[in-house]
Structures are given as structure tokens and as C-alpha cells.
């Protein structure tokens, strides 16, 4: 990515879109301090991203998390990990477990609390990882292509959940390949292909030619009724 300048404020719901290899995940990793820029700077909650150390403020769901089948632990154990930034790897208090169980209830996964993650559908696994983020009491929820491997019905339910969390004040930043989901749910769109082709309200993005320019081909949005 090059010559990118943007700011995401508290309470926004922002989607980053662009073709494969356009730098979306790279930009996200720079924002989170997982990578350092060759030039310029990235800041997170006002601090240099690579020095930011309050992991409890960020709920990060990495790319393909919902497709992972290599975690032979229960849903409740996954969500418990969200408390680690607060308590380390020690024992959780009753108050911590209450937060874990509230997170499970919020995402509608209480009945699956004792089920192994490997036994869940893609949509259910994604909810478990979001519950983990909620258990950390994060201010910022960051998701990298969260609906990969998730069936259409679960995608709708997933975005309903994201909207509810955003309505409660959580800042949402996601990379998404499903443009119809982006235009239906996100408030702001950043369209990227190494550089920013558009950054603004979703309605204006739909009316612009940014998608065609970023993808290098003609593109048309098709509306859907839910």
C-alpha cells in the first residue's frame, strides 16, 4: 500500500473493500501494529500502533477464523480467552465468568457453550470468536473477511449481530469481499487497490465509479431485498 491517509473515529462502522492482493489485510495489520510501515506512521487509540499494548481494547477476528477446524476446545473455553488481557493466564473470578457467559448470550451461543469448536458450523464459529472479543470488553471490533465459509442465512444473522453491537457503541472495522453486505450494512466504505480510490459514506460509494477504477473493470451494484 502507498500514499494512504485515513482516520477512523470512535463509533464508526467502516468496511474496507478492494480486489484480491490490493493491500486490504496489509492495511489492517498496519493499523493494528502487527506490521510496521516503511514510511509514515500508524496510530491506534492515539499511540504508535506497534507500541500499543492494551489488547483488551481490541477484538480481532483474523481471516479464515470461521473456517478453522484445529481447536479441539469448547466454545466457552474460546470465549474465556477474551479475559486473558485482564487476568493473564491465571484463574478467572466469578465476575470474569459472568462476563464470559454474558458474551455467549449476546451472540446467541449459550446453548453451544460446552460444544467443541470443531463441531460448529462456520457461522457458529464466527459467533464464538466475536464472543471472545466481547469478553475482552473491546472498544474496537476488527474483522478480516469474516463471512468466508459462512452460509448465506448465517451471513444475514451475523450482520444483524454486528449492527446490534455497533448500536451499543462498539466501533466496527471490517474487510469484506461480499459487496452487497458492505453496501447494506456499513456506514462508510474505504475502497482500496494499493491506494485509496474512495473513502466516504456508503451511499456515495454506490453512486461513484470507485469500484470500477479499483478493480480495473466495469462494475455495477445490484440491490437485494431482505
Number of C-alpha atoms within 10 A of each C-alpha: 14 14 9 12 11 9 8 14 10 13 15 17 23 25 27 26 26 23 16 11 10 18 18 25 19 17 22 19 18 19 19 21 19 14 15 17 17 7 8 10 13 22 16 18 14 8 11 15 20 19 12 14 12 11 14 19 17 19 24 20 20 14 16 15 19 25 19 14 13 8 12 11 14 18 29 24 17 20 27 22 20 27 23 18 15 16 13 10 10 9 9 16 10 9 9 19 16 13 21 29 19 17 27 26 14 17 22 15 21 18 10 17 19 13 17 17 26 17 16 17 16 25 23 21 24 27 26 29 25 27 31 27 28 29 26 25 22 20 19 23 23 24 22 23 22 28 27 19 17 19 12 11 9 17 20 16 14 21 18 13 17 21 17 14 17 17 12 10 15 21 22 24 22 24 24 20 19 14 17 13 16 21 19 15 17 22 16 23 25 21 25 25 21 19 15 20 19 22 19 13 15 21 14 14 19 16 11 13 15 21 25 13 16 22 16 11 8 10 13 10 11 8 9 8 4 5
